[in-house]
Amino acid sequence: MDGGQITQSGSYEKLLMAGTAFEQLVNAHRDSITALGTLNGDGGGESQETAAEMSNRCYPTKQISEGESSVKGPSGIQLTQDEEIEIGDVGWKPFMDYVSTSKGFLYLSLIILAQSMFSVLRVASSYWLAFAIQIPNITSSMLIGVYSGIATLSAVFVFFRSHYGAHLGLKASKAFSSGLINSIFRAPMFFFDSTPVGRILTR
């Protein structure tokens, strides 16, 4: 492709034999690999290789699977970076990132408030039963009515807690997903050369 337009199409061998910009691109890549090998201390024996040997080593004609595709590139240069794995207690940072990325501090505050009110009302319902049975003239309808009112308020706050929690989760998921998609689409080609496709799909 040149300037967003397809200038030539064909197999690798045909494009290489045509003697066009594709051949120049391949030669430039070979030169950069040779220079990179020299900088890494492999230039002594590597620089003695012929162009044919370099071509066979850097551009093999047989097709290999992704599992067999080398983690190390030419001249022993490692292309694929080791995946970072957190072990043990990761602290509060992931949770704070979850809230800050989604800008959900308001939802978090409402969730904490709703959960606090639910806990208070649970204690109030138990306290009401313990207090009401000591009142000699209290009727069963009043006892059950007040208890039912407290239970209804508790259910309302449970609903709000779940409602705001779901909104916070959706907002955070959209924020993380959008950031990931934007990063993938704007990543340079070296990122895809050095990162396995499975690792990207896992994210």
C-alpha positions as CSV (number, residue, x, y, z in Angstrom):
1,M,0.0,0.0,0.0
2,D,1.1,3.5,-0.7
3,G,-0.7,6.6,0.5
4,G,-3.7,4.5,1.5
5,Q,-4.0,2.9,-2.0
6,I,-3.2,-0.6,-3.1
7,T,-0.4,-0.2,-5.6
8,Q,0.5,-3.9,-6.1
9,S,-0.9,-7.3,-4.9
10,G,0.5,-10.8,-5.1
11,S,2.5,-13.3,-3.2
12,Y,5.7,-12.5,-1.3
13,E,7.9,-14.0,-3.9
14,K,6.2,-12.1,-6.8
15,L,6.4,-8.8,-5.0
16,L,10.0,-9.4,-4.1
17,M,10.9,-10.2,-7.7
18,A,9.1,-7.2,-9.1
19,G,11.8,-4.9,-7.9
20,T,9.5,-2.2,-6.5
21,A,9.1,-0.4,-3.3
22,F,8.3,-3.7,-1.6
23,E,11.9,-4.9,-2.2
24,Q,13.3,-1.7,-0.9
25,L,11.2,-2.1,2.3
26,V,12.4,-5.6,2.8
27,N,16.0,-4.6,2.2
28,A,15.7,-1.7,4.7
29,H,14.3,-4.1,7.3
30,R,17.2,-6.5,6.7
31,D,19.7,-3.7,7.1
32,S,18.0,-2.6,10.4
33,I,18.1,-6.1,11.7
34,T,21.8,-6.5,10.9
35,A,22.5,-3.1,12.5
36,L,20.5,-4.1,15.6
37,G,22.3,-7.4,15.9
38,T,25.7,-5.5,15.7
39,L,24.6,-3.2,18.5
40,N,23.7,-6.1,20.7
41,G,27.1,-7.6,20.3
42,D,26.2,-10.2,17.7
43,G,27.7,-8.3,14.9
44,G,31.0,-10.3,14.8
45,G,29.6,-13.5,13.2
46,E,26.3,-12.1,12.0
47,S,27.8,-9.5,9.8
48,Q,29.6,-12.2,7.8
49,E,26.3,-13.7,6.7
50,T,25.3,-13.5,3.1
51,A,22.1,-11.9,1.9
52,A,20.6,-15.3,1.1
53,E,21.3,-16.6,4.6
54,M,19.8,-13.5,6.1
55,S,16.8,-13.9,3.9
56,N,16.3,-17.5,4.9
57,R,16.7,-16.8,8.6
58,C,14.6,-13.6,8.8
59,Y,12.0,-14.5,6.2
60,P,11.4,-18.2,6.3
61,T,9.2,-19.6,3.5
62,K,7.6,-22.3,5.6
63,Q,4.5,-21.3,7.5
64,I,4.7,-21.8,11.3
65,S,1.9,-21.7,13.8
66,E,1.5,-18.9,16.4
67,G,2.5,-21.3,19.1
68,E,5.8,-22.1,17.2
69,S,6.4,-18.5,16.3
70,S,9.5,-17.6,18.2
71,V,9.3,-15.5,21.3
72,K,12.7,-14.4,20.3
73,G,13.3,-12.5,17.0
74,P,16.3,-12.6,14.8
75,S,19.8,-12.5,16.4
76,G,18.2,-13.7,19.7
77,I,16.4,-10.4,20.3
78,Q,13.4,-11.0,22.5
79,L,10.3,-9.5,20.9
80,T,7.6,-10.6,23.3
81,Q,7.7,-9.0,26.7
82,D,7.0,-11.1,29.7
83,E,3.5,-10.6,31.1
84,E,3.3,-8.7,34.4
85,I,1.4,-10.6,37.1
86,E,0.5,-9.2,40.5
87,I,1.0,-11.7,43.4
88,G,-0.4,-11.3,46.8
89,D,-2.2,-8.3,48.3
90,V,-2.4,-5.6,45.6
91,G,-3.7,-3.0,48.1
92,W,-6.4,-0.4,47.5
93,K,-5.0,1.0,44.2
94,P,-7.1,-1.2,41.8
95,F,-10.3,-0.2,43.7
96,M,-9.4,3.5,43.6
97,D,-8.5,3.2,39.9
98,Y,-11.9,1.5,39.3
99,V,-13.7,4.5,40.8
100,S,-11.4,7.3,39.6
101,T,-11.3,6.0,36.0
102,S,-15.1,5.9,35.8
103,K,-15.4,9.2,37.8
104,G,-17.9,7.5,40.0
105,F,-17.2,9.2,43.3
106,L,-20.8,10.4,43.5
107,Y,-22.1,6.9,42.9
108,L,-19.7,5.5,45.5
109,S,-20.9,8.1,48.1
110,L,-24.5,7.2,47.4
111,I,-23.7,3.5,47.7
112,I,-22.0,4.1,51.1
113,L,-24.9,6.2,52.3
114,A,-27.5,3.6,51.2
115,Q,-25.6,0.8,52.8
116,S,-25.2,2.8,56.0
117,M,-29.0,3.6,56.2
118,F,-29.8,-0.1,55.6
119,S,-27.5,-1.1,58.4
120,V,-29.1,1.5,60.7
121,L,-32.6,0.3,59.9
122,R,-31.7,-3.3,60.5
123,V,-30.5,-2.4,64.0
124,A,-33.6,-0.2,64.4
125,S,-36.0,-3.1,63.5
126,S,-34.3,-5.3,66.1
127,Y,-34.4,-2.5,68.7
128,W,-38.1,-1.9,68.0
129,L,-39.0,-5.5,68.7
130,A,-37.0,-5.5,71.9
131,F,-38.5,-2.2,73.0
132,A,-42.1,-2.8,71.9
133,I,-42.7,-6.0,73.8
134,Q,-42.0,-4.1,77.0
135,I,-44.9,-1.7,76.4
136,P,-47.9,-3.3,78.1
137,N,-50.7,-1.6,76.1
138,I,-49.2,-1.9,72.6
139,T,-51.3,-3.7,70.0
140,S,-50.2,-6.3,67.6
141,S,-51.2,-4.2,64.6
142,M,-49.0,-1.3,65.8
143,L,-46.1,-3.7,66.6
144,I,-46.3,-5.3,63.1
145,G,-47.0,-2.0,61.4
146,V,-43.9,-0.2,62.7
147,Y,-41.8,-3.2,62.0
148,S,-43.2,-3.5,58.5
149,G,-42.5,0.2,57.9
150,I,-38.9,-0.1,59.0
151,A,-38.5,-3.3,56.8
152,T,-39.9,-1.4,53.8
153,L,-37.5,1.5,54.2
154,S,-34.7,-1.1,54.5
155,A,-35.8,-2.6,51.2
156,V,-35.8,0.8,49.6
157,F,-32.2,1.5,50.6
158,V,-31.2,-1.9,49.4
159,F,-32.7,-1.1,46.0
160,F,-30.8,2.2,45.8
161,R,-27.6,0.5,46.9
162,S,-27.9,-2.1,44.1
163,H,-29.1,0.6,41.6
164,Y,-26.1,2.9,42.1
165,G,-23.7,-0.1,42.3
166,A,-24.9,-1.3,38.9
167,H,-24.5,2.2,37.4
168,L,-21.0,2.5,38.9
169,G,-20.1,-0.9,37.4
170,L,-21.4,0.0,33.9
171,K,-19.7,3.4,33.9
172,A,-16.4,1.8,34.9
173,S,-16.7,-0.9,32.3
174,K,-17.4,1.6,29.6
175,A,-14.4,3.8,30.7
176,F,-12.0,0.8,30.8
177,S,-13.3,-0.6,27.5
178,S,-13.1,2.7,25.7
179,G,-9.6,3.4,27.0
180,L,-8.5,-0.1,25.9
181,I,-10.0,0.1,22.5
182,N,-8.5,3.5,21.9
183,S,-5.1,2.3,23.0
184,I,-5.3,-0.8,20.7
185,F,-6.3,1.2,17.7
186,R,-3.6,3.8,18.2
187,A,-0.8,1.4,19.1
188,P,2.2,1.2,16.8
189,M,2.9,-2.0,14.8
190,F,5.7,-2.9,17.2
191,F,3.1,-3.4,19.9
192,F,1.3,-6.1,17.8
193,D,4.7,-7.7,16.9
194,S,5.7,-8.0,20.6
195,T,2.3,-8.7,22.2
196,P,0.5,-12.1,21.6
197,V,-3.0,-11.8,20.2
198,G,-4.3,-14.0,23.0
199,R,-3.0,-11.6,25.6
200,I,-4.9,-8.7,23.9
201,L,-8.1,-10.7,23.7
202,T,-7.8,-11.7,27.4
203,R,-7.7,-8.0,28.3
